[in-house]
Amino acid sequence: MRQLTLTLLLALLLGSIAGTPAQAQQPGPAVAIHPVVGPPGTVVTFSGVGFTPGGRVQVLFIAGLGLIVGDVVAGPTGTIGGSFRMPAPGGAPELTFGRQEVTAVDQSSRRDTLPAFFLLTPGPALDYALPNGHFFTQANGQGGAGGTGYPVVNSQPFAQFVRFADEFRRLGGVPLVGFPASRSFVLDGFVTQAYQKAIFQWRPEVDEVFFVNVFDLLHDRGFDPFLRAVRSVPEQLPVSFDDGKTPRQIVSDRIALLNANPAIRAVYFRVDNPLLRFGLPTSRVEDMGNHFAIRLQRAVIQQWKVDVPWARAGQATIANGGDVFKELNGGDVLKELNQLPAFSVVPQNPPTFSRSIVVYDPPQGATLRSPIGVAGDGQAFEAVVNFELLGERGNVLASGPIMARAGGPLFGRFEASIAFGVDHQQPGILRLFLISPRDGGVIRDSVASIGVVLAP
């Protein structure tokens, strides 16, 4: 009986969807789901606006048979709120891991919402896929706690389309370049992003990333004494080491410096393209006390004489050049180097996303005053992302288009400042979506809904 009831409910709901496509000018009720990801058993909260005051509302999955996850009564202004737990594997046969669509039905008016999307994941979501890349929390300074982190995406954040996500995968991902340690920013005219073991710099002339010569740059800024005293990094060889040599001889003689330590040499040649990944050696192998070390243009390789928490005696490891660079760009050093902008090392809030829109700001649950700063990536036809800001009664406080920096099949960064006016604090929904060029309706799986609190 329950299965038949759910089947009929889903058929009725889908019939309503098909018969009355949502229009941008007629928003209807809205629901925001938070968090967007989490392991089975994670408590998911939802909030909504624009329902019948005092009416009964069902929140349910569209997938499979239409599993009901919430049955609530709307407040006197038509707002709803509640929570449910993500089902465990096998706990609900009609659900599968991956993106799931959640909607709500106002049982009094029979109006359905535009959908909200979130992901079911089979394990702890310290990192998770985005439609144009991946989001990592591991290097947020708190071991992933709080959910903030850094995205690695294919997008046009500035003047150029940058494929950091593609290059991250091609160059070995986390094992070889580490977790992302900054947002993207512009350095010397090139879009750049810091990772724990390397710094990516997008080079549009070759359609790939180059690695920044981190330790050369720090040498040029006079940080060799600090690096030796604090990070046990050997100082660079004098420029006279290369005097009178041809380019081929310079490369050969510098590579030969690795022969002094077979374990270090093996780590250097373990990657497919060591010259791209590490650059040339810029010091001899030196005895630094509890380890041997050689300085490279983009990294330091160390062989440990004793057991340490991250390596056994005799093992060779790669020092995190990106982390060193980020560390030296903190506090007063940032003003001197002027390399990593202050905003770039601040972890971002967990993004809200749909199939074609990723929203970085504002975060779910934020209390906002006018104007609202909005930023994200959109895969939008003619580079137009639309928004609606709904008040507690489902009334449209602000709406309109936002232009992204790229359109069509590419994800382009969009940014906007949205002004609104309310006379008392209230729940609201910020909804971003795409409009179909075919029929002028909202493309349902493009909708990204963010539950917020609006303050005067």
Phi and psi in degrees as a GROMACS rama.xvg file:
@    title "Ramachandran Plot"
@    xaxis  label "Phi"
@    yaxis  label "Psi"
@TYPE xy
-61.675  -41.0085  ARG-2
-63.8787  -40.751  GLN-3
-64.3548  -42.4656  LEU-4
-60.4807  -44.9812  THR-5
-65.0943  -38.202  LEU-6
-63.7602  -44.5389  THR-7
-65.0445  -39.1505  LEU-8
-62.5534  -44.3837  LEU-9
-64.3825  -42.755  LEU-10
-61.2448  -42.5716  ALA-11
-63.8299  -42.727  LEU-12
-64.1231  -48.4514  LEU-13
-65.4043  -33.3486  LEU-14
-64.5525  -39.397  GLY-15
-63.6617  -39.971  SER-16
-63.0107  -47.5312  ILE-17
-67.7101  -32.9506  ALA-18
-80.315  -26.21  GLY-19
-133.155  78.8881  THR-20
-60.1372  136.722  PRO-21
-67.8903  140.497  ALA-22
-113.454  150.995  GLN-23
-61.9149  -30.5433  ALA-24
-83.1104  -10.0385  GLN-25
-129.985  79.8692  GLN-26
-66.0989  -38.2638  PRO-27
73.3429  -179.898  GLY-28
-60.7252  154.87  PRO-29
-134.4  144.806  ALA-30
-131.693  137.428  VAL-31
-112.559  139.995  ALA-32
-116.278  133.844  ILE-33
-143.67  133.477  HIS-34
-84.9684  169.485  PRO-35
-80.1502  -21.689  VAL-36
-139.15  164.165  VAL-37
164.137  157.65  GLY-38
-73.3093  164.506  PRO-39
-52.9572  138.428  PRO-40
93.3843  -12.3028  GLY-41
-61.0606  134.645  THR-42
-77.222  123.518  VAL-43
-109.111  125.864  VAL-44
-99.4582  149.694  THR-45
-135.629  151.593  PHE-46
-141.468  152.501  SER-47
-150.224  159.692  GLY-48
-136.334  158.153  VAL-49
87.9564  15.0927  GLY-50
-90.6692  170.169  PHE-51
-65.1696  122.688  THR-52
-54.4313  126.186  PRO-53
76.7193  1.52144  GLY-54
-84.9022  163.072  GLY-55
-89.4787  133.761  ARG-56
-128.095  132.997  VAL-57
-107.513  129.805  GLN-58
-104.567  129.936  VAL-59
-151.927  158.262  LEU-60
-77.4062  140.055  PHE-61
-79.1234  -29.9786  ILE-62
-59.1074  151.226  ALA-63
58.6287  -121.693  GLY-64
-94.3738  2.11316  LEU-65
84.3469  59.7128  GLY-66
-66.891  121.797  LEU-67
-77.5977  126.907  ILE-68
-115.646  -9.88703  VAL-69
-155.525  140.379  GLY-70
-137.445  100.853  ASP-71
-127.538  164.78  VAL-72
-107.337  128.43  VAL-73
-69.3015  148.408  ALA-74
-74.7118  -178.839  GLY-75
-63.6428  -19.8981  PRO-76
-103.87  4.72496  THR-77
92.3177  15.9404  GLY-78
-93.0047  151.061  THR-79
-130.688  161.788  ILE-80
-164.13  151.728  GLY-81
176.257  -167.961  GLY-82
-154.884  162.033  SER-83
-152.442  170.508  PHE-84
-107.403  139.94  ARG-85
-63.2736  134.278  MET-86
-70.3403  149.854  PRO-87
-78.5843  158.76  ALA-88
-54.4649  129.1  PRO-89
81.6923  -9.08995  GLY-90
-72.8587  -24.5147  GLY-91
-140.716  101.32  ALA-92
-57.1256  -26.6417  PRO-93
-79.216  -6.17386  GLU-94
-108.477  143.516  LEU-95
-126.876  159.399  THR-96
-70.3414  146.379  PHE-97
128.761  -169.492  GLY-98
-70.306  132.51  ARG-99
-120.315  147.086  GLN-100
-102.748  129.863  GLU-101
-119.091  136.882  VAL-102
-139.73  -179.369  THR-103
-140.27  147.078  ALA-104
-120.31  123.938  VAL-105
-79.6713  107.038  ASP-106
-67.8919  -16.8186  GLN-107
-84.513  -43.18  SER-108
-101.979  -10.4784  SER-109
64.7413  19.0035  ARG-110
-86.0708  136.733  ARG-111
-104.89  159.698  ASP-112
-85.467  163.526  THR-113
-70.3883  149.909  LEU-114
-79.2075  156.543  PRO-115
-113.194  148.951  ALA-116
-119.128  145.732  PHE-117
-149.286  172.575  PHE-118
-110.426  142.113  LEU-119
-99.1625  131.123  LEU-120
-124.397  148.305  THR-121
-80.4385  0.279964  PRO-122
-154.92  -178.943  GLY-123
-57.0504  133.595  PRO-124
-95.0605  64.4637  ALA-125
-69.7505  -26.3158  LEU-126
-145.996  155.42  ASP-127
-159.061  159.459  TYR-128
-75.3197  142.749  ALA-129
-111.583  162.343  LEU-130
-62.0252  -21.971  PRO-131
-122.139  22.4024  ASN-132
161.788  -132.843  GLY-133
-150.626  151.335  HIS-134
-119.415  129.654  PHE-135
-120.276  135.117  PHE-136
-107.651  -8.8448  THR-137
-62.9148  -28.6722  GLN-138
-105.931  31.725  ALA-139
-85.4258  5.35653  ASN-140
88.0526  -4.84869  GLY-141
-129.412  20.1551  GLN-142
65.5886  24.1649  GLY-143
96.0013  -11.091  GLY-144
-62.477  143.025  ALA-145
89.6638  -15.7316  GLY-146
80.5123  -2.96798  GLY-147
-77.5275  161.006  THR-148
176.906  -152.012  GLY-149
-134.108  132.357  TYR-150
-85.2624  146.245  PRO-151
-117.589  106.456  VAL-152
-136.652  161.028  VAL-153
-94.3996  116.375  ASN-154
-164.123  169.717  SER-155
-110.654  86.7688  GLN-156
-78.3244  -25.5893  PRO-157
-130.772  -127.924  PHE-158
-85.535  -13.7966  ALA-159
-123.457  147.897  GLN-160
-80.2955  127.532  PHE-161
-120.553  130.155  VAL-162
-104.769  59.8057  ARG-163
-64.0422  -37.4485  PHE-164
-64.9119  -44.8852  ALA-165
-61.6786  -44.6122  ASP-166
-69.504  -35.4358  GLU-167
-58.2003  -45.1721  PHE-168
-67.8802  -43.6523  ARG-169
-63.1299  -34.8023  ARG-170
-92.3178  12.0349  LEU-171
108.455  -4.42631  GLY-172
63.8704  -151.401  GLY-173
-57.2137  -43.1767  VAL-174
-58.6026  -33.2338  PRO-175
-104.729  -27.9564  LEU-176
-115.356  -8.72718  VAL-177
83.6698  179.894  GLY-178
-78.7378  151.589  PHE-179
-62.3136  140.309  PRO-180
-122.844  8.22397  ALA-181
-158.062  168.089  SER-182
-79.7239  176.256  ARG-183
-78.7255  147.72  SER-184
-153.643  174.416  PHE-185
-104.681  126.543  VAL-186
-129.007  120.894  LEU-187
53.9866  34.4587  ASP-188
86.1274  0.989398  GLY-189
-118.723  142.501  PHE-190
-69.0707  130.051  VAL-191
-134.579  149.707  THR-192
-146.113  134.694  GLN-193
-90.5143  136.269  ALA-194
-119.652  168.772  TYR-195
-60.7529  -39.2843  GLN-196
-107.274  -4.08415  LYS-197
-162.101  166.938  ALA-198
-125.758  118.888  ILE-199
-80.5804  139.724  PHE-200
-133.674  118.714  GLN-201
-75.1958  128.49  TRP-202
-115.493  99.0021  ARG-203
-64.76  -23.8177  PRO-204
-68.7491  -21.1711  GLU-205
-120.672  0.857692  VAL-206
57.6983  43.536  ASP-207
-160.193  175.257  GLU-208
-94.0742  147.294  VAL-209
-104.866  157.114  PHE-210
-94.9533  132.483  PHE-211
-68.3622  136.743  VAL-212
-76.754  79.2259  ASN-213
-56.2047  -49.4204  VAL-214
-77.4387  -25.1956  PHE-215
-65.7036  -43.4337  ASP-216
-63.2641  -41.9565  LEU-217
-68.0514  -34.3909  LEU-218
-61.7409  -45.8699  HIS-219
-62.2258  -26.3508  ASP-220
-91.8721  3.52024  ARG-221
83.9758  26.0366  GLY-222
-99.6262  10.4623  PHE-223
-58.699  -45.0406  ASP-224
-59.724  -40.6884  PRO-225
-64.0719  -46.4687  PHE-226
-60.2249  -38.5346  LEU-227
-70.6309  -44.1392  ARG-228
-73.2684  -38.2604  ALA-229
-100.825  -35.8166  VAL-230
-113.85  4.81852  ARG-231
52.8124  44.9188  SER-232
-100.616  124.284  VAL-233
-59.4861  150.868  PRO-234
-77.411  156.667  GLU-235
-67.9804  150.494  GLN-236
-65.4858  151.631  LEU-237
-65.7411  153.751  PRO-238
-62.7293  -21.1246  VAL-239
-63.6569  -16.8289  SER-240
-57.9221  -28.7716  PHE-241
-100.629  1.99573  ASP-242
-59.2597  134.199  ASP-243
74.0275  8.9982  GLY-244
-103.608  149.192  LYS-245
-75.9566  161.817  THR-246
-53.6791  -39.8847  PRO-247
-64.2939  -40.99  ARG-248
-67.3473  -37.3197  GLN-249
-59.5272  -48.3589  ILE-250
-61.8649  -45.9182  VAL-251
-62.4273  -44.993  SER-252
-68.8617  -34.7908  ASP-253
-73.999  -38.9561  ARG-254
-62.1001  -35.7036  ILE-255
-62.9235  -21.0987  ALA-256
-61.2156  -25.3086  LEU-257
-69.8167  -22.1308  LEU-258
-64.726  -16.135  ASN-259
-68.6721  -16.3208  ALA-260
-144.589  102.716  ASN-261
-58.8415  -35.4699  PRO-262
-67.2249  -42.5632  ALA-263
-66.0907  -42.4056  ILE-264
-60.4622  -39.3611  ARG-265
-64.4358  -38.9496  ALA-266
-65.5139  -40.981  VAL-267
-59.8713  -45.367  TYR-268
-89.2649  5.17078  PHE-269
-72.1753  -25.0163  ARG-270
-89.8843  161.009  VAL-271
-65.2811  -39.5207  ASP-272
-133.666  80.4548  ASN-273
-62.9657  -30.0199  PRO-274
-66.3588  -36.9132  LEU-275
-72.7948  -43.9883  LEU-276
-72.2792  -45.5925  ARG-277
-111.64  -24.8886  PHE-278
79.0467  -172.467  GLY-279
-83.8522  153.618  LEU-280
-60.2868  138.933  PRO-281
-121.838  8.92863  THR-282
-147.748  170.743  SER-283
-82.875  165.485  ARG-284
-68.4318  125.632  VAL-285
-120.784  149.767  GLU-286
-85.2486  113.086  ASP-287
-104.185  20.5871  MET-288
104.111  -90.2881  GLY-289
-91.8006  5.95279  ASN-290
-160.371  162.876  HIS-291
-99.2579  148.596  PHE-292
-146.811  148.207  ALA-293
-130.314  138.89  ILE-294
-93.8716  134.51  ARG-295
-117.595  172.885  LEU-296
-63.5231  -32.6752  GLN-297
-124.191  1.6669  ARG-298
-161.719  173.634  ALA-299
-129.593  130.86  VAL-300
-108.051  131.773  ILE-301
-124.761  137.685  GLN-302
-112.554  126.601  GLN-303
-91.3681  135.144  TRP-304
-84.1609  -23.5166  LYS-305
-129.501  162.832  VAL-306
-68.5679  134.266  ASP-307
-128.938  165.292  VAL-308
-56.1994  -27.8513  PRO-309
-106.817  1.36797  TRP-310
-161.82  155.439  ALA-311
-92.2114  160.725  ARG-312
-58.0161  131.78  ALA-313
93.8407  -16.8693  GLY-314
-80.822  143.064  GLN-315
-105.428  136.027  ALA-316
-132.08  165.201  THR-317
-104.517  123.62  ILE-318
-72.0083  146.943  ALA-319
-81.7029  91.9588  ASN-320
-61.4371  -38.0186  GLY-321
-63.1388  -40.6494  GLY-322
-65.059  -39.8308  ASP-323
-61.0434  -45.5675  VAL-324
-62.3385  -41.9747  PHE-325
-65.1741  -41.649  LYS-326
-59.9289  -42.9584  GLU-327
-74.4663  -7.91622  LEU-328
-99.311  19.2236  ASN-329
-99.031  153.656  GLY-330
58.6788  -134.569  GLY-331
-67.8168  -26.5537  ASP-332
-65.0823  -32.9989  VAL-333
-56.5406  -40.9581  LEU-334
-65.7003  -33.8215  LYS-335
-76.7349  -45.7337  GLU-336
-75.5463  -40.4468  LEU-337
52.6629  43.2352  ASN-338
-107.428  -56.3449  GLN-339
-92.9136  114.98  LEU-340
-59.3412  146.701  PRO-341
-56.6726  -38.7728  ALA-342
-64.7689  -27.868  PHE-343
-70.9314  -24.1723  SER-344
-96.269  0.94825  VAL-345
-84.0783  118.743  VAL-346
-58.1697  144.643  PRO-347
-87.3983  157.389  GLN-348
-69.0062  156.928  ASN-349
-56.356  130.028  PRO-350
-76.2481  154.825  PRO-351
-103.897  133.906  THR-352
-148.434  156.566  PHE-353
-121.932  -160.778  SER-354
-65.2008  -30.9975  ARG-355
-133.339  6.82523  SER-356
-135.934  132.947  ILE-357
-121.617  122.844  VAL-358
-110.931  119.53  VAL-359
-91.4936  -35.7548  TYR-360
-140.173  138.879  ASP-361
-81.3614  162.171  PRO-362
-81.0362  163.098  PRO-363
-58.8318  136.353  GLN-364
80.4565  4.81331  GLY-365
-70.1844  145.183  ALA-366
-91.7487  122.702  THR-367
-123.919  142.15  LEU-368
-117.591  156.083  ARG-369
-70.3157  137.358  SER-370
-89.8192  157.861  PRO-371
-93.4148  130.263  ILE-372
-88.1934  125.865  GLY-373
-120.218  134.657  VAL-374
-147.619  140.297  ALA-375
-175.582  -172.767  GLY-376
-118.357  136.521  ASP-377
-133.12  139.315  GLY-378
-101.365  85.6816  GLN-379
-118.808  137.082  ALA-380
-61.1904  127.888  PHE-381
55.3509  24.2498  GLU-382
62.0501  28.9325  ALA-383
-111.327  117.384  VAL-384
-107.097  133.197  VAL-385
-104.025  154.794  ASN-386
-138.557  155.415  PHE-387
-138.632  134.481  GLU-388
-109.53  116.731  LEU-389
-106.589  137.415  LEU-390
-83.7042  -174.027  GLY-391
-65.284  -23.2295  GLU-392
-94.8994  7.66659  ARG-393
82.8304  6.03648  GLY-394
-74.295  142.841  ASN-395
-82.121  113.504  VAL-396
-85.8407  -29.9695  LEU-397
-161.604  148.312  ALA-398
-159.127  162.109  SER-399
153.8  -176.56  GLY-400
-93.7472  154.589  PRO-401
-127.381  130.758  ILE-402
-87.3312  127.922  MET-403
-90.5571  164.103  ALA-404
-81.1678  -8.7882  ARG-405
-146.53  158.265  ALA-406
-136.428  -175.234  GLY-407
69.1291  -131.353  GLY-408
-78.2239  -9.03584  PRO-409
-92.0846  151.602  LEU-410
-90.5465  124.993  PHE-411
-117.943  143.699  GLY-412
-68.7892  135.153  ARG-413
-124.368  145.655  PHE-414
-143.126  142.784  GLU-415
-156.219  159.502  ALA-416
-119.823  118.946  SER-417
-109.74  118.357  ILE-418
-91.9051  144.052  ALA-419
-152.213  169.27  PHE-420
-139.309  126.538  GLY-421
-134.75  152.461  VAL-422
-100.06  -4.40396  ASP-423
-154.067  158.81  HIS-424
-68.5796  138.408  GLN-425
-159.032  156.554  GLN-426
-73.127  151.163  PRO-427
-151.154  172.88  GLY-428
-130.547  126.523  ILE-429
-99.3393  122.15  LEU-430
-122.059  126.957  ARG-431
-115.149  141.021  LEU-432
-162.68  170.454  PHE-433
-111.274  149.968  LEU-434
-103.208  134.697  ILE-435
-71.5244  127.136  SER-436
-70.0362  -13.8516  PRO-437
-79.9575  -47.4479  ARG-438
-127.995  2.17259  ASP-439
76.7468  5.23304  GLY-440
-91.6174  167.208  GLY-441
-71.1047  131.989  VAL-442
-76.5117  111.023  ILE-443
-60.0282  -44.2758  ARG-444
-83.3936  9.65803  ASP-445
-93.8485  -8.32657  SER-446
-75.7645  126.877  VAL-447
-117.313  117.743  ALA-448
-110.979  131.537  SER-449
-122.197  117.554  ILE-450
-78.5008  126.287  GLY-451
-134.627  171.881  VAL-452
-115.932  125.435  VAL-453
-100.472  127.823  LEU-454
-119.196  148.538  ALA-455
